[in-house]
Amino acid sequence: MNAALSEPLSDAAFSTQNSIEESYTQRSSVGIQANVLADIYKENINIALWQRAFKPELVTAISEFVALNPRLSKSVTVSPSSAFEILDDATDGTAPKALLEDIAELVDMFCCLFELDDVGLRLATLHGAMCPRFHVDKVPCRLVTTYHGIATQWLNEYSLDRSKLGHASNGKPDSESGLYADDSDIQQMTCADVALLKGQSWIGNENTALVHRSPAVATAGARLLLTLDFA
């Protein structure tokens, strides 16, 4: 990760570089180094989460970009070498250089990790929950990161009842369907965190894809969300 874009989280926040929950039921790997993302290949992992923080100057630049682009919604196919130029053009030159560099670096990491030539990229400013119900993705794996605003929520395997997902909820809200027992079971990513979410199309993971949702967005707030998918 480019040192100009982010700074390490405090030692007080983490006792180790990477904390991996090895039990089958937990199925998560969390760390403060980018190499934690490679843990997505472990059979008992369905989310690999890289916890990071942006420097104040990047936070300010992103906030200004969101204010200039309140209805941004761009879906493009990019490669590591083309990502910067394509996104610069797609945002009419309004995106901060540091933001474009960070996105291009994530594209490069995603392509390297999965041996891809290019990826499907979506960058959007959101004012509401794009997927407000807990669900799983019908993809092999998706990269998700929030550059501004509240970030993605997810459930640990041990705290959910998959039989209550989707139509099986009988129309009840997630909080009443029995999908999870208590609001404290809901895990929350932080703005700047980068996560790989294993989906249903990952071979061998058809019944254990990560259960997650978009968070509710505050009335006066907005999210800047980036997702990367296999092209």
BELJOPE-V609876 format. One record per backbone hydrogen bond with DSSP energy under -0.5 kcal/mol. NH is the residue of the N-H (numbers start at 1). CO is the residue of the C=O. Records with the same first field share a line. If there is no record, write none. Layout:
NH = CO / CO
This chain:
5 = 2
6 = 2
7 = 53
13 = 10
14 = 10 / 11
19 = 30
20 = 18
21 = 19 / 28
22 = 20
26 = 23
27 = 23
29 = 47
30 = 19
31 = 49
32 = 17
36 = 33
37 = 34
38 = 35
39 = 36
40 = 37
41 = 38
42 = 39
45 = 42
46 = 27
47 = 27
48 = 196
49 = 29 / 47
50 = 48 / 194
51 = 31 / 49
52 = 50
53 = 7
55 = 5
58 = 55
59 = 55
60 = 56
61 = 57
62 = 58
63 = 59
64 = 60
65 = 61
66 = 62
67 = 63
68 = 64
69 = 65
72 = 69
74 = 123
76 = 121
78 = 76 / 119
82 = 79
83 = 79
86 = 82
87 = 83
88 = 84
89 = 85
90 = 86
91 = 87
92 = 89
93 = 88
94 = 91
100 = 96
101 = 97
102 = 98
103 = 99
104 = 100
105 = 101
106 = 102
107 = 103
108 = 104
109 = 105
110 = 106
111 = 107
112 = 108
113 = 109
114 = 110
115 = 111 / 112
116 = 111
119 = 78
120 = 229
121 = 76 / 119
122 = 227
123 = 74
124 = 225
125 = 72
126 = 124 / 223
130 = 128
132 = 129
135 = 212
139 = 137
142 = 197
143 = 228
144 = 195
145 = 226
146 = 193
147 = 145 / 224
148 = 224
151 = 189
153 = 213
154 = 187
155 = 211
156 = 185
157 = 26
158 = 25
159 = 156
160 = 157
161 = 179
162 = 160
164 = 161
165 = 162
166 = 134
168 = 165
169 = 166
170 = 167
172 = 169
176 = 173
177 = 173
178 = 174
179 = 174
180 = 174
181 = 159
185 = 182
186 = 183
187 = 154
189 = 152
192 = 146
193 = 190
194 = 50
195 = 144
196 = 48
197 = 142 / 195
198 = 46 / 196
199 = 140
200 = 137
201 = 139
202 = 139 / 199
203 = 201
205 = 202
208 = 205
210 = 198
211 = 155
212 = 135 / 210
213 = 153
214 = 131
221 = 218
223 = 126
224 = 148
225 = 124 / 223
226 = 145
227 = 122
228 = 143
229 = 120
231 = 118
